[in-house]
């Protein structure tokens, strides 16, 4: 991958380790893009992805800076509940037909358990995109109103990849530093809570990096991570 001259210049200024506050300051100072860059966190887990799997969700207190479009599969009173909660699309067979035709103009799906058998038929299409409703992350539920509100408020999902890493947006460069710190702390706590009970390792959060859309990754100091977990 070929990087820009600016990217290379920034990389030369990077220190070996950053506390969370220092990383945020560096990213905010070095961001010169004409758009509001997203700040992303990347976590390398100290577990074997062939033996363990980590998946979950985190309700960031200040959201990600992006409003998600939510599709809800529900009928009757539950459909009304989803509409009242602010869902962008609500239905059943009508939206399944649209998806079958290639429509994917949404960011998250919430569904009631009774409709899951119909949705499961589209697993090969929705699964790889991280769109399948799942009880572990609160998107397959009878409480569709609450689920829609959480997604709209900034709930993010995380899923460990084959390399043992997981990634998530934690805000925008324009966010105040304290709000970014609180989002990052909440995300790390959520990942820690998702630690498999059988994972007997001390360095569960092996390495953590912060980066902006156009910037290089900054490695976080483990001491700063521990402080964030205890906050």
Residue pairs with C-beta under 8 A, 6 or more apart in sequence:
3 11
4 214
6 32
6 214
7 214
7 215
7 216
10 30
10 215
10 216
11 216
13 30
14 26
14 216
14 218
15 22
16 219
17 219
17 220
17 221
18 26
18 210
18 218
18 219
18 220
18 221
18 224
19 220
19 221
19 223
19 224
20 181
20 184
20 185
20 210
20 220
20 224
20 225
20 228
21 177
21 181
21 224
23 210
23 218
23 220
24 39
24 177
24 180
24 181
24 210
25 177
26 218
27 39
27 173
27 210
27 211
27 212
27 215
27 218
28 173
28 177
30 212
30 215
31 37
31 173
31 212
31 214
31 215
33 213
33 214
35 213
36 65
36 172
36 173
36 174
37 172
37 173
37 212
37 213
37 214
37 215
38 64
38 65
38 66
38 169
38 171
38 172
38 173
38 212
38 213
39 169
39 170
39 171
39 172
39 173
39 175
39 180
39 210
39 211
39 212
40 167
40 168
40 169
40 170
40 210
40 211
40 212
40 213
41 167
41 168
41 169
41 170
41 184
41 187
41 188
41 208
41 209
41 210
42 165
42 166
42 167
42 208
42 209
42 210
42 211
42 217
43 165
43 166
43 167
43 188
43 191
43 205
43 206
43 207
43 208
43 209
44 163
44 164
44 165
44 206
44 207
44 208
45 54
45 160
45 164
45 165
45 166
45 191
45 204
45 205
45 206
46 164
46 201
46 202
46 203
46 204
46 205
46 206
47 54
47 164
47 196
47 199
47 201
47 204
48 164
49 160
49 161
49 162
49 163
49 164
52 196
52 198
52 199
53 160
53 196
54 158
54 159
54 160
54 166
54 191
54 194
54 195
54 196
55 134
55 136
55 137
55 157
55 158
55 159
55 160
55 194
56 136
56 137
56 157
56 158
56 190
56 191
56 193
56 194
57 136
57 137
57 138
57 155
57 156
57 157
57 158
57 190
58 155
58 156
58 158
58 168
58 186
58 187
58 189
58 190
58 191
59 150
59 153
59 154
59 155
59 186
59 190
60 154
60 155
60 156
60 170
60 171
60 183
60 186
60 187
61 154
61 179
61 182
61 183
61 186
62 154
62 171
62 175
62 179
62 180
62 182
62 183
63 153
63 154
63 171
64 154
64 156
64 169
64 170
64 171
64 172
64 183
65 169
65 171
65 172
65 174
65 175
66 169
67 152
68 107
68 108
68 151
68 152
69 88
69 89
69 105
69 106
69 107
69 108
70 86
70 87
70 88
70 89
70 106
70 107
70 108
70 109
70 110
70 148
70 151
70 152
71 87
71 88
71 89
71 90
71 95
71 106
71 108
71 109
71 110
72 79
72 82
72 87
72 89
72 90
72 91
72 109
72 110
72 111
72 144
72 148
73 91
73 92
73 95
73 96
73 109
73 110
73 111
73 112
73 115
73 118
73 119
73 133
74 81
74 82
74 90
74 92
74 110
74 111
74 112
74 115
74 144
75 92
75 112
75 114
75 115
78 112
78 142
78 144
79 90
79 91
81 144
81 145
82 90
82 110
82 144
82 145
82 148
83 90
84 145
85 144
85 145
85 146
85 148
85 149
85 152
86 148
86 149
86 152
87 110
87 144
87 148
88 106
89 95
89 106
92 115
92 118
93 118
95 103
96 118
96 119
96 122
99 122
99 125
99 126
100 122
104 129
104 131
106 131
108 131
108 139
108 151
109 119
109 126
109 131
109 132
109 133
109 139
110 133
110 139
110 140
110 141
110 144
110 147
110 148
110 151
111 119
111 133
111 139
111 140
111 144
112 140
112 141
112 142
112 144
113 140
113 141
113 142
116 133
116 140
119 126
119 132
119 133
123 132
126 132
130 157
130 159
133 139
133 140
134 140
135 141
137 157
138 146
138 147
138 150
138 155
139 147
139 151
141 147
154 183
156 168
156 169
156 170
156 187
157 168
158 166
158 167
158 168
158 187
158 190
158 191
158 194
159 166
160 166
166 191
168 187
170 180
170 183
170 184
170 187
170 210
171 179
171 180
171 183
173 212
175 183
181 228
184 210
184 228
185 228
185 229
185 231
188 205
188 208
188 225
188 228
188 229
189 228
189 229
191 205
192 204
192 205
192 229
195 204
205 222
205 225
207 219
207 220
208 219
208 220
208 225
209 217
209 218
209 219
209 220
210 217
210 218
210 220
211 217
211 218
